[in-house]
Amino acid sequence: MIVGLFCGVLVVWLIYLQRRRQVVDSLVRTNHVVGRFGTVEIPFDHRSQGKVRVNVKDSLVDFVAFTDEVKEFSKGDRVLIMDMKGNKVWVVSESSLIQ
């Protein structure tokens, strides 16, 4: 009985030590988003806002998107995120990077 109790306490203590080392952080920071490519989900242009989807930390995250380019973005277009303020991102087209 004493050996069983000792083993149980040992297992609980090892689990406690392992869980203390784990860091859970689901917060999306600017440096996780800026510089990544995303996909347009709701079309937009320089006069309106749309929505882009970005893979951040192995999760798909949607952001309200704006652009300064005089171009219309269609659903499925790839964009590069240049800046982020709050939950809003400013993007440029993938084709503008080639020029």
ChimeraX commands (.cxc) that place a marker at each C-alpha (Angstrom):
marker #1 position 0.00,0.00,0.00 radius 0.5
marker #1 position 2.85,2.39,0.80 radius 0.5
marker #1 position 4.54,1.64,-2.55 radius 0.5
marker #1 position 1.25,2.35,-4.41 radius 0.5
marker #1 position 0.78,5.64,-2.56 radius 0.5
marker #1 position 4.38,6.64,-3.28 radius 0.5
marker #1 position 3.97,5.84,-7.00 radius 0.5
marker #1 position 0.73,7.83,-7.17 radius 0.5
marker #1 position 2.31,10.88,-5.54 radius 0.5
marker #1 position 5.33,10.57,-7.84 radius 0.5
marker #1 position 3.15,10.48,-10.98 radius 0.5
marker #1 position 1.11,13.50,-9.86 radius 0.5
marker #1 position 4.31,15.43,-9.09 radius 0.5
marker #1 position 5.81,14.60,-12.54 radius 0.5
marker #1 position 2.61,15.71,-14.29 radius 0.5
marker #1 position 2.67,18.95,-12.30 radius 0.5
marker #1 position 6.30,19.64,-13.33 radius 0.5
marker #1 position 5.54,18.95,-17.00 radius 0.5
marker #1 position 2.51,21.25,-17.06 radius 0.5
marker #1 position 4.48,24.08,-15.44 radius 0.5
marker #1 position 6.86,24.12,-18.40 radius 0.5
marker #1 position 4.11,24.39,-21.00 radius 0.5
marker #1 position 3.27,27.87,-22.25 radius 0.5
marker #1 position -0.10,28.39,-23.88 radius 0.5
marker #1 position -0.33,31.58,-25.89 radius 0.5
marker #1 position -3.16,32.00,-28.37 radius 0.5
marker #1 position -2.70,35.77,-28.64 radius 0.5
marker #1 position -2.02,36.90,-32.20 radius 0.5
marker #1 position 0.63,39.61,-32.22 radius 0.5
marker #1 position 1.62,41.96,-35.03 radius 0.5
marker #1 position 4.91,40.18,-35.65 radius 0.5
marker #1 position 3.01,36.91,-36.21 radius 0.5
marker #1 position 0.96,38.46,-39.04 radius 0.5
marker #1 position 3.00,41.16,-40.82 radius 0.5
marker #1 position 5.00,39.69,-43.68 radius 0.5
marker #1 position 2.72,36.69,-44.16 radius 0.5
marker #1 position 0.63,35.91,-47.20 radius 0.5
marker #1 position -3.13,35.60,-46.95 radius 0.5
marker #1 position -6.09,34.86,-49.18 radius 0.5
marker #1 position -8.92,37.28,-49.93 radius 0.5
marker #1 position -12.24,35.99,-48.63 radius 0.5
marker #1 position -14.41,39.10,-49.18 radius 0.5
marker #1 position -13.46,41.26,-52.22 radius 0.5
marker #1 position -12.43,44.89,-51.65 radius 0.5
marker #1 position -10.56,47.82,-53.18 radius 0.5
marker #1 position -8.91,51.04,-51.98 radius 0.5
marker #1 position -12.34,52.62,-51.22 radius 0.5
marker #1 position -13.78,49.70,-49.24 radius 0.5
marker #1 position -12.81,47.06,-46.73 radius 0.5
marker #1 position -12.78,43.31,-47.18 radius 0.5
marker #1 position -11.61,40.21,-45.39 radius 0.5
marker #1 position -8.46,38.14,-45.69 radius 0.5
marker #1 position -7.63,34.76,-44.17 radius 0.5
marker #1 position -4.14,34.08,-42.85 radius 0.5
marker #1 position -2.53,30.96,-41.40 radius 0.5
marker #1 position -1.13,32.02,-38.01 radius 0.5
marker #1 position 0.24,29.48,-35.53 radius 0.5
marker #1 position -1.35,26.60,-37.47 radius 0.5
marker #1 position -4.79,28.23,-37.29 radius 0.5
marker #1 position -6.73,30.14,-39.94 radius 0.5
marker #1 position -7.49,33.66,-38.75 radius 0.5
marker #1 position -9.68,36.21,-40.54 radius 0.5
marker #1 position -8.86,39.93,-40.54 radius 0.5
marker #1 position -10.59,43.03,-41.83 radius 0.5
marker #1 position -8.43,44.19,-44.75 radius 0.5
marker #1 position -7.64,47.54,-46.37 radius 0.5
marker #1 position -5.31,48.57,-49.18 radius 0.5
marker #1 position -3.78,51.75,-50.58 radius 0.5
marker #1 position -3.35,50.14,-54.02 radius 0.5
marker #1 position -5.70,51.28,-56.76 radius 0.5
marker #1 position -6.67,47.71,-57.52 radius 0.5
marker #1 position -9.67,45.51,-56.92 radius 0.5
marker #1 position -8.98,42.36,-54.95 radius 0.5
marker #1 position -11.13,39.35,-55.81 radius 0.5
marker #1 position -11.95,36.28,-53.75 radius 0.5
marker #1 position -9.00,33.88,-53.83 radius 0.5
marker #1 position -6.31,36.51,-54.58 radius 0.5
marker #1 position -3.09,36.16,-52.59 radius 0.5
marker #1 position -2.01,39.25,-50.68 radius 0.5
marker #1 position 0.96,40.22,-48.52 radius 0.5
marker #1 position 0.20,41.80,-45.15 radius 0.5
marker #1 position 2.24,44.98,-44.73 radius 0.5
marker #1 position 0.84,46.40,-41.48 radius 0.5
marker #1 position -1.58,45.56,-38.69 radius 0.5
marker #1 position -3.48,47.81,-36.28 radius 0.5
marker #1 position -5.85,46.09,-33.91 radius 0.5
marker #1 position -7.66,43.45,-35.91 radius 0.5
marker #1 position -7.25,45.34,-39.21 radius 0.5
marker #1 position -4.55,44.67,-41.76 radius 0.5
marker #1 position -3.18,46.66,-44.71 radius 0.5
marker #1 position -2.25,44.55,-47.69 radius 0.5
marker #1 position -0.63,44.71,-51.12 radius 0.5
marker #1 position -1.17,42.34,-54.02 radius 0.5
marker #1 position 1.22,39.51,-54.67 radius 0.5
marker #1 position 1.65,40.78,-58.24 radius 0.5
marker #1 position 2.92,44.17,-57.00 radius 0.5
marker #1 position 5.89,42.41,-55.39 radius 0.5
marker #1 position 7.08,41.06,-58.73 radius 0.5
marker #1 position 7.34,44.50,-60.35 radius 0.5
marker link #1:1,2 radius 0.2
marker link #1:2,3 radius 0.2
marker link #1:3,4 radius 0.2
marker link #1:4,5 radius 0.2
marker link #1:5,6 radius 0.2
marker link #1:6,7 radius 0.2
marker link #1:7,8 radius 0.2
marker link #1:8,9 radius 0.2
marker link #1:9,10 radius 0.2
marker link #1:10,11 radius 0.2
marker link #1:11,12 radius 0.2
marker link #1:12,13 radius 0.2
marker link #1:13,14 radius 0.2
marker link #1:14,15 radius 0.2
marker link #1:15,16 radius 0.2
marker link #1:16,17 radius 0.2
marker link #1:17,18 radius 0.2
marker link #1:18,19 radius 0.2
marker link #1:19,20 radius 0.2
marker link #1:20,21 radius 0.2
marker link #1:21,22 radius 0.2
marker link #1:22,23 radius 0.2
marker link #1:23,24 radius 0.2
marker link #1:24,25 radius 0.2
marker link #1:25,26 radius 0.2
marker link #1:26,27 radius 0.2
marker link #1:27,28 radius 0.2
marker link #1:28,29 radius 0.2
marker link #1:29,30 radius 0.2
marker link #1:30,31 radius 0.2
marker link #1:31,32 radius 0.2
marker link #1:32,33 radius 0.2
marker link #1:33,34 radius 0.2
marker link #1:34,35 radius 0.2
marker link #1:35,36 radius 0.2
marker link #1:36,37 radius 0.2
marker link #1:37,38 radius 0.2
marker link #1:38,39 radius 0.2
marker link #1:39,40 radius 0.2
marker link #1:40,41 radius 0.2
marker link #1:41,42 radius 0.2
marker link #1:42,43 radius 0.2
marker link #1:43,44 radius 0.2
marker link #1:44,45 radius 0.2
marker link #1:45,46 radius 0.2
marker link #1:46,47 radius 0.2
marker link #1:47,48 radius 0.2
marker link #1:48,49 radius 0.2
marker link #1:49,50 radius 0.2
marker link #1:50,51 radius 0.2
marker link #1:51,52 radius 0.2
marker link #1:52,53 radius 0.2
marker link #1:53,54 radius 0.2
marker link #1:54,55 radius 0.2
marker link #1:55,56 radius 0.2
marker link #1:56,57 radius 0.2
marker link #1:57,58 radius 0.2
marker link #1:58,59 radius 0.2
marker link #1:59,60 radius 0.2
marker link #1:60,61 radius 0.2
marker link #1:61,62 radius 0.2
marker link #1:62,63 radius 0.2
marker link #1:63,64 radius 0.2
marker link #1:64,65 radius 0.2
marker link #1:65,66 radius 0.2
marker link #1:66,67 radius 0.2
marker link #1:67,68 radius 0.2
marker link #1:68,69 radius 0.2
marker link #1:69,70 radius 0.2
marker link #1:70,71 radius 0.2
marker link #1:71,72 radius 0.2
marker link #1:72,73 radius 0.2
marker link #1:73,74 radius 0.2
marker link #1:74,75 radius 0.2
marker link #1:75,76 radius 0.2
marker link #1:76,77 radius 0.2
marker link #1:77,78 radius 0.2
marker link #1:78,79 radius 0.2
marker link #1:79,80 radius 0.2
marker link #1:80,81 radius 0.2
marker link #1:81,82 radius 0.2
marker link #1:82,83 radius 0.2
marker link #1:83,84 radius 0.2
marker link #1:84,85 radius 0.2
marker link #1:85,86 radius 0.2
marker link #1:86,87 radius 0.2
marker link #1:87,88 radius 0.2
marker link #1:88,89 radius 0.2
marker link #1:89,90 radius 0.2
marker link #1:90,91 radius 0.2
marker link #1:91,92 radius 0.2
marker link #1:92,93 radius 0.2
marker link #1:93,94 radius 0.2
marker link #1:94,95 radius 0.2
marker link #1:95,96 radius 0.2
marker link #1:96,97 radius 0.2
marker link #1:97,98 radius 0.2
marker link #1:98,99 radius 0.2
view
